[in-house]
Amino acid sequence: MVNNAPALIPVIYLTTCMLIALTRLRRRRYAHPMALTAAVLSSVVALGMLYHVIRFGSFHYHFGGWPPPIGIEYVVDPLSAFVALVINVVTSLVLVHSLNVNKVELGKKVVPYYSVVMLFLLGLNGIVLTGDFFNLFVFLEISSLASYALIAVGERGSALAAFRYLIMGTVGASFYLLGLAFLHMITGSLNMADIALIIPHLKIGENPALHIGLVLMVVGICIKMAIFPLHGWLPDSYTLAPSASSSLIAPIGTKVSSYVLIRMLFFVYGADLVSREIPVSTVLAWLSAAGIIYGSVLAIAQTELKRMLAYSSVAQVGYIGLGISMANPLGFIGAVLHILNHAVMKSCLFLVAGTLRQRMGHSDISRFDDSYRVKLPWTMAAFTAAAVSMVGLPPLAGFFSKWYLALAVIENSQWVLLAVILLSSLLNAAYFFRIIEKVYMRSPSAGGLAEQEEVRLGSGEPGPTMLLPVLILGTALLLLGLFNAVIVNVFIKPMIPLGM
């Protein structure tokens, strides 16, 4: 049963996608429960795979019984099992929250919406589990096409944002596929493990196609990952998409692209090649640093919460890129830990934005006031926990991934990059603490709106289906911070590739 688990998750999502599409005819109310059930089942399977990998080691699944490199294989190792668990658990919580929000924002579109969500998750899980570069491209396109649709059903202007994303995404996919063609031309294989064995025997200087293939594939994935300055599709897409779509795509969409970059650079090409022979890591480091500052500064200038969080995502992706670019164990730990932490932080923040739109009718920061702490005490407490974690204050989760990133840049004597990490934390504090100040401090002009309006405590809180996921994510940030040493030692250190 365990050996078949890698194929089980894509089968669950594909089957559920088709079943939800059939419910459009008669029983629309079943769409959400079916989607949630698929996500929960996939989370259980992913948890079982992670447990098996940590205890017994990696395992493989060969489709049709054809062994690689001829056939397609799925590979479950500590990294793929860990990322698969993050994807499916976060999805489960977002889908619980989405029930009432989608009824308001999408109306009769909910059935096709959840069907497309299943395709999106099919693609993301396939990307994480496959051990074949071309099969990865197929799943990358499935998830991308689904994400365009998930964005396009949002508010006015979302269709244009989705079209811009489609253009950029198509360019990124074309770069990736062209780079893969160069790689296949000189290795004769598409299997990741097989290529990883072939590359060390190639003479790097005599094979420019290897250089070209690597650069093209990295550029393609960086577009999907939204590394500065290839992030142009992201701000409008996250802002104008439905709340549930933003809460799905922002926490896990770009993180899966980060996973692909980690897998490709360190498990196929090797850390020495990408940091010394072909200086991809150096370019990635400076682009990531520029993205961290750019995203943080632009986030300060926003008055719409979702748009602020969108620009913040540009900066947070930069942190992951920075960790990858260090090409050392500390940077690897920081990047993988930030994939987890940012998935939890950003999903919590976007879910709060969705709650505010559903309960208060807007998410305009300029309209926030101190009555929110009384109307929405638990929701704003979760928001505060996620915001403080984004800034990087202990003992919340965000501090520890930044700590490992700081140690990584110190180990490489990259003092400018250390200054970027410190400066970005101050910028994060600037745009998050202004919201916390509005919510928890009395308005000096009005003398305390909460008292003037005689607001009843908790009068604006949503029902349990919307409140519980936010509280779980907010609490998880504290637990992830307190138990970060366990996460690093038990789950992340076994992922570190040989030779790093």
Backbone torsions as a table, in degrees:
resi	resn	phi	psi	omega
1	MET	NA	-42.8	-178.4
2	VAL	-64.0	-39.8	-179.0
3	ASN	-63.8	-24.2	178.5
4	ASN	-91.5	-4.7	-175.5
5	ALA	-58.6	-38.6	-179.3
6	PRO	-58.2	-36.4	179.8
7	ALA	-80.2	-17.3	-174.0
8	LEU	-69.7	-40.1	-177.6
9	ILE	-62.8	-50.8	176.1
10	PRO	-59.2	-36.6	178.9
11	VAL	-64.3	-41.3	178.6
12	ILE	-58.7	-48.2	-176.9
13	TYR	-70.7	-38.6	-180.0
14	LEU	-66.8	-43.8	178.7
15	THR	-63.1	-44.1	-179.8
16	THR	-64.8	-37.2	177.3
17	CYS	-57.4	-46.7	-179.2
18	MET	-69.2	-38.4	179.6
19	LEU	-66.2	-40.2	178.9
20	ILE	-64.3	-40.1	178.5
21	ALA	-59.9	-35.5	179.6
22	LEU	-71.8	-27.0	-179.4
23	THR	-70.3	-14.5	-179.5
24	ARG	-59.6	-26.2	-176.3
25	LEU	-72.4	-40.9	-172.3
26	ARG	-131.7	-48.6	-168.2
27	ARG	-117.1	76.7	-177.4
28	ARG	-65.5	-29.2	-174.9
29	ARG	-67.6	-13.1	-179.3
30	TYR	-83.9	-10.7	-174.2
31	ALA	-61.4	-49.6	-178.1
32	HIS	-65.3	-48.8	178.3
33	PRO	-58.4	-36.6	179.7
34	MET	-68.1	-41.6	178.5
35	ALA	-64.5	-42.8	179.8
36	LEU	-65.6	-41.2	178.0
37	THR	-60.5	-42.0	178.5
38	ALA	-62.1	-42.5	-179.9
39	ALA	-66.0	-41.7	180.0
40	VAL	-66.3	-45.0	177.7
41	LEU	-59.9	-41.9	179.0
42	SER	-65.4	-34.9	176.7
43	SER	-64.2	-41.3	179.2
44	VAL	-64.3	-43.9	178.5
45	VAL	-62.8	-43.7	179.6
46	ALA	-63.3	-39.6	177.6
47	LEU	-63.4	-42.8	177.3
48	GLY	-62.0	-39.8	178.9
49	MET	-65.3	-42.4	179.9
50	LEU	-63.4	-43.0	178.2
51	TYR	-60.7	-45.0	-179.0
52	HIS	-64.0	-40.9	-177.9
53	VAL	-67.3	-44.1	-178.8
54	ILE	-64.9	-36.0	-175.9
55	ARG	-86.2	-39.8	-172.1
56	PHE	-117.5	-11.9	-179.9
57	GLY	104.6	174.7	-176.3
58	SER	-67.5	156.3	175.1
59	PHE	-145.6	164.8	-172.0
60	HIS	-128.1	154.4	174.7
61	TYR	-129.3	124.0	-178.5
62	HIS	-104.0	118.8	-179.3
63	PHE	-69.9	131.7	178.5
64	GLY	68.1	9.7	-178.1
65	GLY	76.0	6.1	179.8
66	TRP	-86.1	117.0	-179.0
67	PRO	-73.8	152.8	175.4
68	PRO	-71.2	157.2	6.4
69	PRO	-86.4	3.0	179.9
70	ILE	-73.0	-48.7	-177.7
71	GLY	-93.2	174.2	177.6
72	ILE	-92.0	132.4	177.3
73	GLU	-122.2	148.4	169.2
74	TYR	-102.0	139.3	-177.0
75	VAL	-120.8	124.9	176.0
76	VAL	-112.0	106.0	174.6
77	ASP	-123.0	179.4	-177.4
78	PRO	-54.8	-37.9	-177.5
79	LEU	-70.5	-49.6	-177.1
80	SER	-66.9	-39.9	178.9
81	ALA	-65.5	-38.9	180.0
82	PHE	-64.5	-48.7	-178.8
83	VAL	-66.7	-38.0	177.6
84	ALA	-61.4	-39.9	178.7
85	LEU	-65.3	-42.4	178.5
86	VAL	-60.2	-47.0	-179.0
87	ILE	-56.3	-50.5	-170.7
88	ASN	-78.1	-32.8	176.9
89	VAL	-69.3	-46.3	178.2
90	VAL	-60.7	-42.0	178.0
91	THR	-59.5	-43.5	-179.4
92	SER	-58.7	-44.2	-179.7
93	LEU	-67.9	-40.3	178.7
94	VAL	-64.3	-40.2	-179.7
95	LEU	-67.7	-35.1	174.2
96	VAL	-59.8	-45.1	-178.5
97	HIS	-67.8	-30.2	-169.0
98	SER	-73.8	-15.0	-171.9
99	LEU	-53.7	-59.3	-177.8
100	ASN	-75.1	-33.4	-179.6
101	VAL	-64.8	-45.4	-178.6
102	ASN	-67.8	-30.6	176.0
103	LYS	-60.7	-36.2	-179.5
104	VAL	-79.8	-46.2	-172.2
105	GLU	-82.2	-30.2	-172.6
106	LEU	-112.0	-24.9	179.1
107	GLY	60.5	-121.7	-176.6
108	LYS	-76.2	-3.8	-179.1
109	LYS	-84.5	0.5	-172.1
110	VAL	-63.1	-35.7	-177.2
111	VAL	-66.0	-54.9	175.9
112	PRO	-62.4	-29.2	179.4
113	TYR	-61.4	-51.0	-178.9
114	TYR	-67.0	-29.8	175.4
115	SER	-64.1	-41.7	178.3
116	VAL	-69.8	-35.4	175.8
117	VAL	-57.3	-41.5	178.6
118	MET	-62.5	-38.8	176.1
119	LEU	-64.9	-41.1	178.4
120	PHE	-58.1	-46.0	-178.7
121	LEU	-72.8	-32.1	172.6
122	LEU	-57.7	-46.7	-179.7
123	GLY	-64.1	-45.5	-177.5
124	LEU	-64.3	-44.7	179.4
125	ASN	-67.1	-36.8	177.0
126	GLY	-62.9	-40.2	178.0
127	ILE	-59.0	-44.7	-175.0
128	VAL	-70.3	-35.1	-171.6
129	LEU	-91.9	-23.8	-174.3
130	THR	-71.8	149.3	174.6
131	GLY	-112.4	18.9	-176.4
132	ASP	-124.5	128.8	-175.4
133	PHE	-64.8	-38.6	-179.3
134	PHE	-74.1	-38.7	175.6
135	ASN	-61.2	-35.3	175.1
136	LEU	-61.7	-41.4	177.8
137	PHE	-60.5	-41.1	179.6
138	VAL	-61.7	-48.2	179.8
139	PHE	-67.4	-33.2	176.9
140	LEU	-61.4	-41.3	179.0
141	GLU	-71.6	-35.9	177.0
142	ILE	-61.6	-47.7	-179.9
143	SER	-66.4	-36.1	-179.0
144	SER	-68.4	-46.7	179.3
145	LEU	-61.1	-39.8	177.8
146	ALA	-65.8	-40.5	-179.1
147	SER	-66.3	-34.3	176.0
148	TYR	-59.5	-43.5	-179.8
149	ALA	-67.8	-39.2	-179.7
150	LEU	-64.5	-29.7	177.7
151	ILE	-80.7	-39.9	-171.7
152	ALA	-66.4	-19.4	-178.1
153	VAL	-88.3	11.7	-178.4
154	GLY	-82.2	-152.5	-176.1
155	GLU	-74.8	-179.8	-176.8
156	ARG	-57.7	132.2	-177.3
157	GLY	97.1	-11.4	-177.9
158	SER	-67.7	-32.9	179.5
159	ALA	-63.6	-40.1	177.7
160	LEU	-67.3	-40.6	177.4
161	ALA	-61.8	-41.5	178.8
162	ALA	-65.8	-37.6	178.3
163	PHE	-65.7	-40.5	177.4
164	ARG	-62.9	-41.5	177.3
165	TYR	-63.5	-39.9	178.8
166	LEU	-60.2	-44.6	179.8
167	ILE	-62.2	-49.1	-179.6
168	MET	-64.6	-42.2	-179.7
169	GLY	-64.2	-36.8	177.8
170	THR	-66.8	-40.2	176.0
171	VAL	-62.0	-44.2	179.1
172	GLY	-62.1	-44.1	179.0
173	ALA	-64.0	-36.8	179.6
174	SER	-66.5	-41.8	176.2
175	PHE	-59.9	-46.9	-178.7
176	TYR	-60.4	-47.0	-176.9
177	LEU	-67.2	-38.6	178.2
178	LEU	-65.9	-41.5	177.3
179	GLY	-63.5	-38.7	178.5
180	LEU	-64.8	-33.8	177.5
181	ALA	-63.2	-42.2	176.9
182	PHE	-62.9	-42.7	-178.6
183	LEU	-64.3	-41.7	179.3
184	HIS	-68.2	-31.1	-178.3
185	MET	-63.4	-36.0	-176.1
186	ILE	-99.2	-16.4	179.9
187	THR	-107.1	-26.1	-178.5
188	GLY	72.6	17.6	-177.1
189	SER	-142.4	158.0	174.4
190	LEU	-118.0	-7.9	-179.6
191	ASN	-77.7	130.5	-174.5
192	MET	-61.2	-47.7	-178.3
193	ALA	-64.5	-37.6	179.4
194	ASP	-66.7	-44.0	178.7
195	ILE	-64.2	-39.0	179.2
196	ALA	-61.0	-30.2	177.5
197	LEU	-79.5	-28.2	-177.0
198	ILE	-80.2	-41.3	-172.4
199	ILE	-56.1	-43.4	-179.3
200	PRO	-60.7	-21.2	-179.2
201	HIS	-91.0	-2.1	177.8
202	LEU	-88.9	146.6	173.7
203	LYS	-85.1	107.5	-171.5
204	ILE	-57.2	-43.0	-176.9
205	GLY	-67.2	-24.9	-178.0
206	GLU	-95.9	3.4	-178.3
207	ASN	-127.9	74.1	179.1
208	PRO	-61.0	-23.3	178.4
209	ALA	-62.3	-30.0	177.3
210	LEU	-66.3	-41.6	177.0
211	HIS	-62.6	-49.8	-176.2
212	ILE	-62.5	-44.3	180.0
213	GLY	-60.5	-44.0	179.1
214	LEU	-61.9	-47.9	-177.9
215	VAL	-62.1	-45.3	-179.2
216	LEU	-63.1	-42.9	-179.9
217	MET	-66.5	-39.4	178.7
218	VAL	-65.0	-43.6	178.5
219	VAL	-61.2	-43.8	179.6
220	GLY	-60.0	-45.3	-179.9
221	ILE	-70.5	-34.4	179.0
222	CYS	-65.5	-31.7	174.9
223	ILE	-65.5	-45.2	177.8
224	LYS	-64.9	-32.3	-177.8
225	MET	-81.4	-16.9	-179.4
226	ALA	69.2	40.9	172.7
227	ILE	-72.9	134.3	176.3
228	PHE	-58.5	136.9	2.6
229	PRO	-96.6	26.9	-178.4
230	LEU	-98.3	26.6	-172.8
231	HIS	-99.5	3.9	-167.4
232	GLY	-55.6	-26.7	-178.6
233	TRP	-76.5	-20.1	-165.7
234	LEU	-75.0	-49.8	-171.6
235	PRO	-57.3	-49.8	179.9
236	ASP	-66.7	-37.0	-178.2
237	SER	-62.6	-47.2	-179.0
238	TYR	-70.4	-33.5	-176.0
239	THR	-74.3	-44.1	-171.6
240	LEU	-91.4	-12.9	178.9
241	ALA	-68.0	157.7	172.5
242	PRO	-56.4	154.6	-176.2
243	SER	-56.5	-42.7	-179.8
244	ALA	-64.9	-36.7	179.1
245	SER	-66.6	-44.8	177.1
246	SER	-60.0	-40.3	-178.1
247	SER	-70.6	-18.8	176.0
248	LEU	-92.0	-50.6	-171.8
249	ILE	-72.0	-41.7	-177.1
250	ALA	-64.0	-46.7	-177.9
251	PRO	-74.1	-33.9	-170.9
252	ILE	-119.4	-21.9	-176.8
253	GLY	-63.5	-57.0	-179.5
254	THR	-70.4	-24.4	179.7
255	LYS	-69.5	-34.4	177.0
256	VAL	-66.8	-36.9	174.4
257	SER	-64.0	-37.1	175.4
258	SER	-61.8	-40.6	176.8
259	TYR	-59.2	-44.2	-179.4
260	VAL	-60.5	-42.1	180.0
261	LEU	-63.2	-43.4	177.7
262	ILE	-61.7	-47.3	-178.5
263	ARG	-60.9	-44.3	-175.0
264	MET	-70.8	-45.7	-174.6
265	LEU	-73.1	-43.0	-170.3
266	PHE	-100.2	-28.9	-176.8
267	PHE	-98.7	-15.8	179.4
268	VAL	-112.4	-60.7	-178.4
269	TYR	-76.4	-39.5	-179.4
270	GLY	101.3	143.0	-175.4
271	ALA	-62.7	-39.4	-178.5
272	ASP	-63.4	-42.3	-177.0
273	LEU	-65.3	-44.1	-174.4
274	VAL	-81.0	-12.8	179.2
275	SER	-106.3	-21.6	-177.8
276	ARG	-119.0	-55.2	-176.0
277	GLU	-70.2	-47.7	178.4
278	ILE	-122.7	103.9	-168.7
279	PRO	-73.5	54.3	178.2
280	VAL	-64.7	-38.5	-175.5
281	SER	-64.3	-34.7	-179.7
282	THR	-65.3	-47.1	178.2
283	VAL	-62.5	-44.0	-179.8
284	LEU	-61.7	-37.1	-179.3
285	ALA	-62.1	-46.5	-176.1
286	TRP	-75.3	-34.0	174.7
287	LEU	-66.4	-39.8	178.1
288	SER	-64.1	-42.8	179.0
289	ALA	-62.4	-42.7	177.9
290	ALA	-63.3	-39.1	178.9
291	GLY	-65.9	-36.5	178.9
292	ILE	-61.1	-47.0	-179.6
293	ILE	-70.5	-45.5	-178.3
294	TYR	-59.8	-50.4	-178.2
295	GLY	-62.1	-39.3	-179.3
296	SER	-67.6	-43.2	179.9
297	VAL	-65.3	-44.4	-179.8
298	LEU	-66.7	-31.9	178.0
299	ALA	-63.6	-36.4	179.1
300	ILE	-62.1	-32.7	-174.8
301	ALA	-79.7	-6.4	-173.7
302	GLN	-89.4	145.8	175.4
303	THR	-109.8	-10.4	175.9
304	GLU	-97.9	127.1	-173.7
305	LEU	-59.1	-46.5	-178.1
306	LYS	-63.6	-37.5	179.1
307	ARG	-70.5	-36.8	175.3
308	MET	-60.7	-44.5	179.1
309	LEU	-66.4	-31.0	178.2
310	ALA	-65.2	-47.9	178.0
311	TYR	-67.5	-33.1	174.2
312	SER	-60.4	-35.7	179.0
313	SER	-63.7	-34.7	176.2
314	VAL	-59.4	-43.0	179.1
315	ALA	-67.6	-42.4	-176.9
316	GLN	-67.4	-35.8	173.6
317	VAL	-62.9	-34.4	176.3
318	GLY	-60.4	-36.6	176.6
319	TYR	-60.4	-44.9	-179.7
320	ILE	-64.5	-44.7	177.4
321	GLY	-59.9	-37.4	179.0
322	LEU	-64.6	-43.8	178.4
323	GLY	-62.6	-42.1	178.4
324	ILE	-62.4	-41.3	-174.8
325	SER	-67.6	-21.4	179.6
326	MET	-69.2	-25.1	176.6
327	ALA	52.1	37.0	174.4
328	ASN	-133.6	165.1	-175.8
329	PRO	-58.2	-38.9	-179.7
330	LEU	-66.1	-40.1	177.5
331	GLY	-66.2	-38.5	177.2
332	PHE	-61.9	-46.3	179.0
333	ILE	-61.3	-44.7	-179.8
334	GLY	-62.1	-41.0	-179.2
335	ALA	-66.7	-46.9	-178.5
336	VAL	-67.7	-40.9	178.8
337	LEU	-64.1	-34.8	179.6
338	HIS	-74.6	-27.5	172.3
339	ILE	-58.6	-46.2	178.1
340	LEU	-66.0	-51.6	-175.1
341	ASN	-63.3	-43.6	-178.2
342	HIS	-68.8	-34.5	176.5
343	ALA	-59.4	-42.1	-179.9
344	VAL	-73.1	-45.7	-178.1
345	MET	-62.6	-49.5	-173.1
346	LYS	-73.1	-34.2	175.6
347	SER	-64.6	-40.0	177.7
348	CYS	-61.6	-45.3	-177.2
349	LEU	-66.6	-42.8	179.3
350	PHE	-70.2	-32.9	175.4
351	LEU	-65.7	-38.1	175.8
352	VAL	-63.6	-41.5	176.9
353	ALA	-59.5	-40.7	176.9
354	GLY	-65.5	-38.9	176.7
355	THR	-62.3	-43.5	180.0
356	LEU	-63.6	-40.4	178.6
357	ARG	-66.1	-36.6	-177.9
358	GLN	-76.9	-37.8	-174.7
359	ARG	-93.8	-36.9	-175.9
360	MET	-104.8	-13.0	177.8
361	GLY	88.1	1.4	-178.8
362	HIS	-164.9	168.6	170.1
363	SER	-135.1	39.8	-179.9
364	ASP	-84.2	116.2	-175.2
365	ILE	-61.1	-35.1	-178.0
366	SER	-64.9	-17.6	-179.3
367	ARG	-98.7	0.0	177.5
368	PHE	-70.5	147.7	176.2
369	ASP	-151.2	-178.9	-173.7
370	ASP	-73.4	-6.4	175.7
371	SER	-71.3	-19.2	-178.8
372	TYR	-65.2	-33.1	-179.3
373	ARG	-68.5	-21.1	178.1
374	VAL	-94.1	-43.9	180.0
375	LYS	-67.5	-39.3	-173.7
376	LEU	-128.6	59.4	-173.0
377	PRO	-62.1	-44.5	-177.7
378	TRP	-74.5	-39.6	178.5
379	THR	-62.4	-44.9	-179.3
380	MET	-72.0	-27.7	174.9
381	ALA	-65.7	-42.1	177.3
382	ALA	-65.2	-40.9	177.1
383	PHE	-59.8	-44.0	-179.1
384	THR	-62.6	-42.0	178.1
385	ALA	-60.7	-44.2	179.7
386	ALA	-67.3	-38.8	-179.9
387	ALA	-65.4	-45.9	179.7
388	VAL	-64.4	-36.5	176.0
389	SER	-65.3	-38.8	177.3
390	MET	-63.7	-37.7	177.6
391	VAL	-64.2	-37.0	178.0
392	GLY	103.3	39.8	178.9
393	LEU	-101.5	135.5	177.9
394	PRO	-72.4	155.9	5.7
395	PRO	-95.4	20.8	-177.8
396	LEU	-76.6	162.3	-167.2
397	ALA	-59.9	-39.6	-174.4
398	GLY	-59.1	-28.6	-179.8
399	PHE	-62.3	-41.7	-169.7
400	PHE	-74.7	-35.9	175.5
401	SER	-67.6	-38.5	176.2
402	LYS	-66.4	-34.0	178.7
403	TRP	-62.9	-45.1	178.4
404	TYR	-66.4	-36.0	176.4
405	LEU	-64.8	-40.4	177.7
406	ALA	-63.3	-43.0	177.9
407	LEU	-62.9	-36.3	-179.6
408	ALA	-65.7	-44.0	-179.2
409	VAL	-71.5	-31.1	175.1
410	ILE	-65.9	-42.3	178.8
411	GLU	-59.5	-34.9	178.5
412	ASN	-90.4	5.2	179.5
413	SER	57.4	37.5	178.7
414	GLN	-97.2	78.6	-171.3
415	TRP	-71.0	-31.0	177.3
416	VAL	-64.4	-40.6	179.4
417	LEU	-67.8	-32.6	174.5
418	LEU	-63.4	-41.6	177.5
419	ALA	-63.3	-35.3	177.9
420	VAL	-63.3	-43.3	179.3
421	ILE	-62.0	-44.3	-179.3
422	LEU	-67.1	-43.4	-179.9
423	LEU	-64.4	-39.2	-178.3
424	SER	-65.2	-33.3	177.2
425	SER	-64.9	-38.2	176.0
426	LEU	-65.8	-40.0	178.1
427	LEU	-67.2	-39.1	175.3
428	ASN	-59.1	-42.6	178.5
429	ALA	-61.7	-36.2	-177.7
430	ALA	-63.1	-44.4	-175.8
431	TYR	-88.1	-20.6	176.4
432	PHE	-88.0	-38.0	-176.9
433	PHE	-71.8	-21.9	175.9
434	ARG	-66.6	-32.3	176.8
435	ILE	-73.1	-45.0	179.0
436	ILE	-60.3	-38.3	177.9
437	GLU	-63.2	-43.8	179.7
438	LYS	-62.6	-36.3	-174.3
439	VAL	-80.6	-37.4	-171.1
440	TYR	-107.7	-10.6	179.1
441	MET	-105.5	142.8	178.5
442	ARG	-65.6	141.7	176.9
443	SER	-69.2	120.6	-177.5
444	PRO	-63.7	-27.9	-178.2
445	SER	-82.5	-36.0	-175.6
446	ALA	-97.7	-8.9	178.1
447	GLY	71.4	25.0	177.6
448	GLY	98.0	92.2	-176.9
449	LEU	-65.7	-32.0	-178.9
450	ALA	-61.8	-40.5	179.9
451	GLU	-74.3	-38.7	-179.2
452	GLN	-62.2	-42.1	-175.6
453	GLU	-85.1	-7.2	-177.8
454	GLU	52.8	52.2	-177.7
455	VAL	-72.8	135.9	178.5
456	ARG	-80.2	137.0	-178.1
457	LEU	-58.7	125.2	177.3
458	GLY	77.4	11.9	-176.3
459	SER	-66.2	-22.4	-179.2
460	GLY	-100.6	-2.0	-177.4
461	GLU	-65.3	140.7	177.9
462	PRO	-77.7	179.6	177.8
463	GLY	-71.1	173.6	-175.6
464	PRO	-59.2	-32.8	-178.3
465	THR	-66.0	-26.3	177.3
466	MET	-94.5	-32.0	-174.7
467	LEU	-80.9	-41.8	-174.3
468	LEU	-61.6	-45.4	178.1
469	PRO	-58.6	-38.9	179.0
470	VAL	-65.3	-44.0	179.7
471	LEU	-66.4	-39.0	178.3
472	ILE	-62.0	-44.5	-180.0
473	LEU	-66.8	-41.3	177.7
474	GLY	-63.0	-42.6	177.7
475	THR	-67.1	-37.3	179.6
476	ALA	-60.1	-33.0	179.9
477	LEU	-64.1	-37.2	176.5
478	LEU	-69.4	-44.1	-179.0
479	LEU	-65.9	-40.5	177.6
480	LEU	-63.1	-35.3	176.6
481	GLY	-69.2	-46.0	-177.6
482	LEU	-66.6	-33.8	-177.0
483	PHE	-108.0	26.0	-177.1
484	ASN	-63.3	-33.2	-179.7
485	ALA	-64.3	-38.8	177.8
486	VAL	-64.9	-44.3	-179.8
487	ILE	-60.9	-43.7	-178.6
488	VAL	-67.5	-47.8	-174.5
489	ASN	-72.7	-39.6	-174.8
490	VAL	-85.5	-40.1	-171.2
491	PHE	-105.9	-42.2	-171.1
492	ILE	-87.6	-41.2	-178.9
493	LYS	-59.7	-37.1	175.2
494	PRO	-64.5	-15.5	179.8
495	MET	-79.5	-24.0	-171.2
496	ILE	-57.9	123.7	-175.6
497	PRO	-69.2	151.9	177.4
498	LEU	-62.8	140.8	177.6
499	GLY	90.3	-3.7	179.1
500	MET	-81.2	NA	NA
